[in-house]
């Protein structure tokens, strides 16, 4: 679809309002297309219009995206909900996304931010430490992987 390519080009050139307007025209023509709804959500998100983005993220996920775009839609929806203070909804979205895409580490990092906002500080740091020890290439961290894993849920303890 040539117009979608134009939307992406406009967005890449930071012509965000133009991109959003064209995306809305496309969405009105293809309201049941998951990818179109995802791109519509994104076009609102980059404008800082989080509340407008949410229903399009939700619809895109409900309609079903491919494995390349769906984890990003979960991330977009969860992050957007977090930024407007809907922490419990954000937590649920991230949990669903992580179950479906456990290897998509960005979901886990953004989930940790939501956990922090929910005052689940130990869970938040534990989530981040899990990402560090499972995705690092840094040998000094690998050398201490067992210790990091052991302490991640015991940070409040004094020995």
N, C-alpha and C positions, 0 to 999 in steps of 0.2 A: 504494500500500500504506500504509494508515493507521499501521501499527506502525512502519514506517520513518520516517514523519514524526514520530512520537512519539520515536523514537531521536534524531533530529536536534534536536528541541526539548529533550530532556533534556541532550544534549551542549552545546547553546547556553547552557543554564542551569547549566552546570558540575556537573551530576549525572552524573558520568562512570561511576561503578560501575553505577548503574541503567541507563544507556544501554548499557553493555557487556553486562549481563545480558540485557536485552531483545534486543540484537543477536545474542547467541549463540543465543537461542531461534529467532530468524528464520533464522539460518544453518543450524541443524539441520533446518529445514523446507525450505530452498532451498540445499542445499550446492553446486549447480552453477550458481548465479546469480553472474555476475561482479561486479555492483554490490553484492550482498549480501556477498560475500567482501571486497571493497574496504572497505565500511563496517565490517565486522567487524575487519579489520586496523586501521583508523583508531581503532576503539573501544578496542583494546588499546594502540595507540601513545600516545594521549592519557593513558593511565594509567601510562605509563612501562614498559609490559610489552612491550618491543621483541621479545624472542624469541618471544613468543606471536603478535605481529603478522606476523612474516615469512612463515609459510606461507600466510596469507590474502592478503597482497599478491601473493605469487608465483602463487597460484591465480587471483586476479582478473585478473592480466595474461595468464596462460595461457588463460583462458576468453575473454578479449577484452572490453575496455571501450570505451565510446564515446570520441570524440576530446576530450571535455571532462574526463572522469575519468581516462583512461589516463595522461596525462602526470603527473597528481598521484599516481597509484599508483606510477609509476616513481620520482618524487621521494620518496614515503614509504618505499618499499623501499630505495632507495639511501641515503637519510639514516639509516634505521634500521640498516642494515648498517654504516654508518660509525660510528654511535654505540656499537656493540658491538665495534668493532675489526676488523671483517671488511672491511678496506680494498680488497683485490683484488676481492672480490665486489661491493662498492659501486661500484668503478671500472667493472666490466663492466656493471652495471645502468645507471649513468649514461650510458655510451657508447651502449648500446642505445636508451635513452630519447632521447638527443640526436639520434641518427640518425633516429628516427621523428618527433621533434618539435623540429626545429632552432630554431623561433621561440619556444619556451617557455623563456625566459631563466632562470627560477628553477632549472631543471635544471642549467644551465651554472654557476650560482653555487654550488650545492651540490656539483657535480662538482669545482669548484675547491677546496672544503674537503677532499674526499677526496684530491685530488692533493697538497695540503699534508700530510695525514697520511701519505701514501706517500713523503714527502720529495722530491717532485717540485715544488720550490718555484718554479722558473722557469716550468714549465707551469701551475702554479696561478695565479701572478700574470698570466701571459699570458692565461689563460682569463678572469680577472676583467676585465682591460683590454679584451679583446674585447667583453665584455658592456657595459662602459662606453661604448666608442666606437660600438657598434651600437644602443644603446638610449637614449642620452642626448638630452635636449632642450636641454641647457646649451650655449649658444653658445661659451663660452670653451673647453669641451672639444672641440666641433666644429672650432674654429679650429686645434686642435692634433692633430686626428685622425690625420693622416699621420705626424706625429712619434711619437705614442703607438704607432701600429701598427708603425712602424719599430723602436722601442726595446724593445717588449714581450718579444722573445726575445733581447735583447742587454744585459740589465740587468747581467750579470756583467762586461761589457767596460769597460775603462778606455781612454779615447781619448787 
